[in-house]
């Protein structure tokens, strides 16, 4: 995988996440999604990774997350767990990069939308997870989905959109946040 040269920080995050997870027997796939997978993105695009696990290993990946976090200057992190199907962590780093690492068990009905980039697929599972439906749009993302612990992430997303001139998108999300309060 090679991103645009100006995205070397995101590339380092992706490589670090792969290194932290890939050696585990029950981690069977790692997929990059979103703007970076599309070959686009900018300096503040987050690295969106899907980690596919089997045998409910998503409940045991904390050591992988810890390996990933070990050398990072983390400003903010939150996690959410559905013990039966997924575990996710979102990170904001001091250098203004960010990452979302979502671990899903194979029992979860996950659908992978274009664009995506397969970074690891030990069991050739990814083709069976790909769907033809369009990827979710930022406009459709729920606000305040993770409550107070996810609020910084909601606001950070708005800051990113504003910095890209997507003022209407940011205002739309802020209005959704306000309704939740």
N, C-alpha and C positions, 0 to 999 in steps of 0.2 A: 504494500500500500504506500502510495506517495501522494501527499496533499500538495497544494500550491506552496511554494517556498515560504510565503509570509504566514503560513499556518503551522509553522514548526512547533509551536507550543501545544497546539491541539494534537499534532501527530505524536508528540512525546507522551501526552496523556493517554492516547489510544494504545500506544506500544506498552506503556506501563500497566494499563488495565489488562491487556492480553497476557503479559508476563505474569501478572498476579493470579489469573484464573486458569490459563490454558493447561497447566500440568495436572490439574485435578481430574481424576478418572471420570467423575460424574458431570463434569462440564463438557458438553458435547458440541457446542457451537458458540461462536461469537460473531455478531453481526453489527456493523456500523450502519446507522440509518440517518436520515435527515440531510441537511444541506451539505455536510462534509462528504457523505456517501455519494451525493450527486456530483461532486467535483467542484462545488461552489463553497459558500461560506465566507465569513470574514473574520477579522481578528477577535470578535467577541462571540462567534458561533460556538455553541457547546458541542462537546463530543457526546453523541447519543449512542450508547451501546446496549445491545440485547445479548444477554448471556443465557443460553438454553442449557438447562440441567436435567438430569434424570434421577430417579430414585429419591425424589424430594430433597435433593441436595441444596436447593435454594435456601433451605432452613439451616444449612451448615456452612454457608459461604462467608461468614463473618471474618474468618481468618484470611480469606482472599481480599476482602475489602480492606482489612488492616494492612496487608502487604501493599496494596495499592496506595493507601494513605500515608505510608511510612515516611516518605521523603517529600511530602507535599506541604505547602504553606496554605492551609485551609482556613478561610475566613468564616465559612458557613457550610454546614452539612445537615441534612435531615434524611431520615429513613422511614420507610413504611413497609409493613410486612402483612401478607396474607399467608398464614402458615400452610395452607393447602396448595397455594399455587405460585406466589411470587414474592420477591423481596426487592425493593428499589432503594437506591441512595442517590441523592442529588448534591452536587458540590459546587461551591463558588470559591475560587482560589484567589490569593492575594494579587496575582498578576492579571486579574480580571478574566481569566479563562474559567470555564465551567464544564461540568460533565454530569451526565445522567447515566447511571449504570443500573440496568433493570435485569434481574435474574428471574427467569420463568421456568417452572417445571414443565416437562413434556405433557403433563396431565392438563395443563392450562391450554385453552383454545386460542393460542396466539396466532395472529395473522401478521405476516410481514408484507409491508407495502413498499412499492418503489418510491424513492430510490433506496437501495440498500447495497451493501458491499460485504460479502462474506470474508471474514478474517480467519475463521477456523470452522471446520465442519467435519468432525471425527467420524460421524455415522451417516453422512449424506442426508441429514434431516431437513436442511433448509429448503430444498425444492418443494417439499410437502407442506411447508408453512407459508409459502408465497401466495398472495391473493391478487386478483385483478382490480380490486376496489381502489379508489384513490386514497392516498394517505390523509389522515385527519389534518384539517387546516387549523392554524393558530386561532382563527376567529371562533372555532368551535370548542376550543379547550375550555374546560370548566374553570371557574374562578374559586379560590378558597377550598379546593378539593381536599387538601390535607390540613385544613384548619389553620390555627395560628402557627404551627410549626412549619407550614409551607408558605407562609405569607411573604417572607423575604424572597423566596423563589418567584412568587407571583410578581412582586414589585421589580425584581431584577429582570424578568422577561419584559416588562413594560419599558424599563430603561434601555434594554437592547433594541426594542422596536423604535423607540423615540430616537435613538442614535442613528438609526437607519432611515429616518424620515417617515416611518410608518405610524404617524401620529394618530390617525383614526383607529388603527388596530389597538394601540396602547390605551386610548381613551375608552374604547369599547370594553377592554378588559378591566380597566379601572371602574367603569360603571357597573360591571358584573360583580366586582369585589365589593363595591359600595352596597349593592343589594344584599349581599351576604351578611354585611355588618348590621 
